[in-house]
Amino acid sequence: MDMKNLLTNEKPDWNRDMETKLSRFPIVLHSDQWMKGTGLHYHPGLEIHVTNEGVGTMVVGRQILLQAPRSVLVFRGMVPHQMISKSSYKRTVISCDFGDDDATTNLHRLAEFSWIPQDSCLSFTLSPKESVEMESLCKSLQRELQERRIGWERMALAHVLQITVFLQRSSTDPEHVASSSAASRNIDLLQMCSDYVCRNLGADLSLRAVARRFALSEEHLTRSFTREMGISFYQYVLLQRTAEAKRLLRETPDLSISDIAHMIGFTSSSHFSRQFRALTEETPSAYRQKVQST
């Protein structure tokens, strides 16, 4: 699935396969896994997503996050998420679920995840040294899960505890330094632009205004969005505004169509309705009626 089709996914799929695996043992690891993207889905527990090779775009809740080698995302599995990539990329994913009632060991209680947001995710880039350390930790975990020697369950839990503490420190360390490569700087800059768009949907988000805010040329900004996300900057803004409009139409029945249009940056309700229908193939009123009747 590409970015342009993202809005057609009304409901994420429940990952029953992951639910089954986590019910057997609360830790699942997919290491160095080559992928071409996933569907929008959700599952129990926590997910740690590490990009090893290639580039792509990870959607977590309302966040759209560019991913490159050494990028890390940590989020709760119940937040709908999917990876969008124009080509194959290699990733390592750790999923774990220590449910509230599972207190078989003290180690389970030590693995607390209060530092992870409830409805979004943590996103950061490991330094080369940290990346090597993370790879070593994942290999140790993989070895325990595969070989299943005496005490492997306790060792696997210990490795996950070590990994989560390592990532918590990496995400909050003020001395943390990301890669200084041109590609990494460009992705970081695009991420700041996309985050700005998401936080300011009611503001002037014209190409000129955003390019000026981040001291970029208009040509460079839209070319970078097209290369990394597969859509232009203008299309990205429309997608974000439409996604927020759908949320408001579902969750705020007291707001009029006109109110919603102005809240998310459209100059008129008619302009909003035209753009909404062009992307979703239905009017805002029809969409609201549909979701209210289900």
N, C-alpha and C positions, 0 to 999 in steps of 0.2 A: 504494500500500500504506500502511495506517495502522499506528500503533504496536501495536495489539492483535494484528495479524497477523504481526508481525515474527518471532516464534518459529517460524512454519511454514516459514521459509526454512532448510532444512537445509544446502544447498550454494549458495554464491554462483555467479553466472554469470561465465564468462570473457568479457571484453569483446574479442571478436575484431576488431571494427571499430577500436577504439583500437589494438590490437596492429598491425594492418595500416597504420594511419596513421603510427604511430611508426617502423615499419620503413622507411617512405619518407623521412621526415625526423624527427629526434628531438624535435621541438617541435610541439605541437598546441594551438591556442587556440580556445576557444569564448567569444565575447565578448557580453555583454548578452543572454544566452540565457534566454528565458522557459520555465519548466519547471513541472510539477505533481508532481514527485517522480520517483524512479528505482527500479529494482529493485536488489537486493543483488548487487554485482558486484565484480570486481577486474581489474587490468591491470598491465602492466609500468610501471616508472619511478616518477615522483613526480607528485603532484597538488597544485595550489594552487587552493583553492576560495574565491571571494570572493562574498558575498551583496551584490547591488546594491539590490534592492527586495524588499519582502515579508518574510515570516518562515517558518521551517520548522524541522525537526529533522534533524540530520545524524547518522547512525550510522556510526562508524568503529571497527571491531573491537568491543570491549566498551564503548566510550564512546558516550554519547548526548548530543549537543551542540546546544543551542539556537542558532539562527542568525537574525540580524537585519541590517539594512543596516550595512555596514562590518565585518561579522564575517569573519574569515579563518581558514581551516584549511589546514595544510600537513602532508601525510602521504605515506607510500609507497603506491603504487597497488596493491601486492600485499596490503595489508590490506583485507579485505572492507568495503565501504562502500555507503551508499545515503542519499538525501535523501527525507524524508517531509514532505509539506506538504498542508495542507487546502485551499490555494488556490494560484494561480500565484505564482511568485516569479522574480526576475531574478537571474542569476548570471553570473560570469565564471570560467572554468576553464582553467588552463594545465596541460597534461600534458607531461612531458619524460622522455626515457630516454637517458642517455649510457652505455650498457652498458660493462661492464668492459673489453671488448676494443676499444672504439671510442676510438682515440687519434689521430684525423686532425688535430687541432689542439691547441695548448697550452690553448686556451680550454676545451675539453672537460675537461681535467684540473683547471682552476681551478674548475669548477662542481661542487664537492664538497658532499655533503649529509650529512655525519656528524652535523650538529647536529639532524637530524630523527630522531625515535624510530623504532625498527624495527617495533614492533607497536602503536603508538598514533598520536596526532597532536598537533601544536601548535595551540592555539586562542587567539586574541586578537582584540581589536577595534581597528581603526585610528582615530586621531583624525580629525576633519574635514579637517585639513590633509594628513595622511598619505593619506587616502582620495583626495583630489584628485591627489596625486602618483602614487599607485598607478594611478589611472585613466589618467593621462597616459602612464605606462610601458607599460600594456597596449595603448593605442591605437598607440603607436610600434611595438610588436611586431606588432600586427595589420596595420599598414600594410606592414611588410616582408614578412610572410607572404602578403599578398594581391597586392602589386604585383610582387614578385620581380624587382626591378631588379638591376643588376650588384652582386655582393657581398652579396645579401640573406641568404644562409646565415650569413655571418660576423656581419652586423648582428643577425640574429635571436638568435644565440648570445650576442652581447654584451648584448642587451636582457634575455634570461633571466638571465644572470649578474648584471646590475644589479638585477633584480627580486628574486632570491633573497637577495642581500646586503641589500637594502632591508628585506625581510621578516625576515631574521635579526636585524637591528638593532632593528626595531620590536618583535619578540617578546621581546627581552632588555633593552631600554632601561629603566632604573629611572625615568626621567622620563616614560615613556609614560603618557598620560592618555586614558582612554576617555571616551565621551560621558557627560554628566551628566544626560541626559534621564531622566524617570521610567520610560519604557519600557525603556531600556537598563539602568537600575539593577535593575529587576524581573527582566529576563532574566539579569543577572549573578548575582542572588541565587538564582534558580531553578537556575542552573548549579552554584553552590556546593552547594546542597541535593542535586542529582542526583549530583554527584561524591562527596559525603559518603556517600550511599546505596551507591554502587558500591564504595567503599573499606571499608565497614563492614557487610557483609551479615550477619554473625553477631551484630551488636549489636541493641539495642532500636530498631527503626525504625518504631515506631508514630507515627501522625500527631502525637500530643501530644508525644512525646519530640523529634522532629525540629523541630517548630514552636518548642518551647521553646529548643532549642539555637541556633536562628537568630533568636530574638526576634520570631517571627511569630505571628499568630493562626492557629489551626487552619483556620478558614474561609478565610482569605486564601491559605494555602499550598495547600490542595487545589483552590481555585478557580483559582489561577494555573496549577497543573499541568494542569488540565482545559482551560483556555483555550489554553495554549501547546503542549501535547503531545497533546491530544485524549483523554487518559485521566486518571483520578484519581490522587492520590498513592499510595493503597493499591495500585492496579493497577500503577503504575510499580515499586513495591517488589517485587511478585510477579513481574513480568517480569524484573527484574534477578536475583532469586534463582533463578528457573527457568533463565535463561540460564546462570548460573554452575553450577547443578546439572547441566545438560547437558554443560558442559565437564568437570566432575569425573567424571561417569559415563563419558565417553569416554576421559579421559586418566589416571584413577587407578583401575584395576580392583581394587586391593587395599583400597580404602575401601568399607565396607559402606554400604547405603542409609541406615541409621540414622546413621552417622558423617557422611555428606554432609548429611543433614537438619539436624543440629545445627550443622554448620559454617556453614551459610547462614541460620541464624536461625529454623528451625522448631522448635516445641516437642516434636514427636514425628514418627516416621517415617510414621505413618498420616496425620497432617495434611499432611505434605509430599507423600505419594503422592496424596492427594485433590486438592491444588492443582495438582500437576504434571499429573495426568491431565486436569483441567478445562481447562488451557491447551494441552496438546499432544495430547490424545486418546489417550494411551497411558501406561502406568505407568512409573515409573523403571526397574524391572527389565526391562520389555519394550524400552524404549529402549536400555538398555545392551546387551542381547542383540542387538538389531538392528545397532547400530554395530560391535559386536565381530565380527559375522559378515560384514561388508562389507570 
